[in-house]
Amino acid sequence: MPKYLIHWFTTCSGGLCDRILGLSASICIANMLNMKILIKWDHTDLSSGFKINKEFNWYENQCDFKKVIFNNLEYRDYFKDENIIEKWGNDNILIWSNINLFYYALQNPHLKHVIPPNYIGKMSEAIHFVLEEIFIINKNILDNVPIYDKGIHIRTGDNQIYNKDKEELYREYIVNVFKKIKDFTNDNDNFFISSDCLLSFKIAEDFFKNFEYNKGCIIHTNQEINEDGLNKVLLDLLTLCKCKNELYIGWSSNFSRISALYNLNRKFICYEYENSPVIKEFSNEVLFSYFSWGK
C-alpha cells in the first residue's frame, strides 16, 4: 500500500505563491520518503483560473492520516531534531504549512541518506510539477503567455493590498528599485514588469523605453478573488517563469521565488540583497538558501 503526504490548504493558506512554494516543498519531501502527494484544499475557490487535477485531490482519494501542523516557531526544530521516518512510520501524513519545509528537511541528519544530490533542481522540478500537472490552468490563460528576454517583479507588500487608494505612499520605494535596476540595463533592453502596485507601471515610464505589463486589476488571492484579477495573477506568474535571460527580483516576494526557481538557467539580479541597498547578481545556491525561508 502506498503512503500519502497530504498537503492541507486551510483558511490561513496565504496567497497563491505561498501555496505553490509550500506544496512544492511537500512534493520534494514526499519524493524523499517514497510517499505520494495529495492535496486537501479547504479555502478559496480559484476555479476561474485553474482546477486541481483529480488524481491529486484528497477528496477523491480519502484516507486516514496523522496530522502535522507547523507554525513559524516549530518547523526548524522539528526537522532538525526529529527522526521523521521513524516518527511517521507507515502512517499517511497531513501537513499544514506554507513554509518551504524542504530546506529544513535537507538539514535533518536522519534524512542524509535520502537527500537528492541535485536538491535545488528537485525544487525546480516540483514547481514545474505544480504548474503543469497538479494545477490545470485554464487554456485561455496558457494561450496568452508571451515570451520576453528579461523580467522585473516589484512587490510593495501586504500593506499596499489594504491601501490601494494610497499608492503614492510607495513611490519612493518603487523609484529606488527602478534606479538600481536602471544601472544594470541599457535603453535597448525590453522588459516584462509585474507588480502588486499599479503605480509601478506609471513610474517605469520614467526609467525604461521598452517594457510591457499585463493590464487588469490587481488582487491578492488570500483576500479577494475575481476572474479577471486571478487571470492576471496567473498570467503574470507564468510570464515571469518563462522570461528567457534575466530576472530582477526581491527577497521579500514568493512571486519572485517561484518565477526564479522555475528556470535556473537564467541570471538572477536581486535588488534587496541581504536587506542592503546593493543590487547584486547571485547564484542558484544563494537563490535557494535565501528563498527557502518562505513566508
Summary of the structure (lengths in Angstrom):
residues: 295
radius of gyration: 19.3
end to end distance: 34.2
largest distance: 60.6
contacts: 915
relative contact order: 0.16
helix: 44%
strand: 18%
